[in-house]
């Protein structure tokens, strides 16, 4: 077995977090080597689907708002560096009961961080966006700066920039195991042992097996997104007329949608998927899944529910509290874990890549990472 030269940082997983980390490290002058068992971007993990929501009025917790603001600026920087359009502002609607998790949480974050927003009743939502028919008892937080990221484009741009700055990327090369040595972390593939001074594990649904962490710390959840052709009023579904939206249709249960970007209206449930693994996930819609989603959405956005154009399976890697893990490995501080983003992580990747670069240089992060510790579950 051949032993390769030492790099500053190795990265396992080149999806959202791994590609951003490669870009951020390479632009700091670090020697970077990254690995993915597939050719990134790919459709087997959590970093695909043609569109991802980015929003500031963050219902999950106000602590995310500074991080997403940093991410917005760094996505724009990646746009400038790459010459690609990665971000489209459409505005965003968070719709549900006024005391529900979605609306109340969005309002809390908006107020705490002075995020521009409007509070709309159901009639005003329908007046502005005629395709939406929320129940009279529901209200909405409208965030004008919310919008859409191109996930495949973001990953391609980050990896292209990283390579242009000297990073190596290895696709179709699986890391079978890693081990701590005195002066390096060794990464073993079928044919080669690579060595780096630091390791970042950004492996999404493969994180448990690769990070060698206790089972039960993460749960992989299968989600299915559908693209449907509008059956009427197509002029209201374009990105200049239709915002991204989330709807809490019953307490604690969410669906979301995107404008028609040319391949239909993307619609999906947020959580409520079956538990699986990266290896065993069923990669096509099951009988009845499309019909279930249509039944949920029919009262709210009936004009979207035309012919099926496409469908895709995405994997969420959830922690018990649905917050991230961005932390050093409990057995070796030279190994960093950035995974388990619980279905809401892509928008942050550009900023988390910068956080990982800081940590890999033994700097103190400019963000409070204590809510994202591994230790909170080990205790």
Buried (B, 14 or more C-beta within 10 A) or exposed (E): EEEBEBBBBBBBBBBBBBBBBBBBBBBBEBBBBBBBBBEBBBEBBBBBBBBBBBBBBBBBBBBBBBBBBBBBEBBEBBBEBBEBEBBBBBBBBBBBBBEBBBBBBBBBBBEBBEBEBBBBBBEBBBEBBEBBBBEEEBBBBBBBBBBBBBBBBBBBBBBBBBBEBEBBBBBEBBBEEBEEEEEBBBBBBEEEBBBBBBBBBBBBBBBBBBBBBEEEBBBBBBBBBBBBBBEEEBEBBBBEBBBBBBBBBEEEBBBBBBBBBEEBBBBBBBBEBEEBBBEEBEEEBEEEBBEEBBEBBEEBBBBBBBEBBEBBBBBBBBBEEBBBBBBBBBEBEBBBBBBBBBBBBBBBBBBBBBBBBBBBEEEEBEBEBEBBBBEBBEE
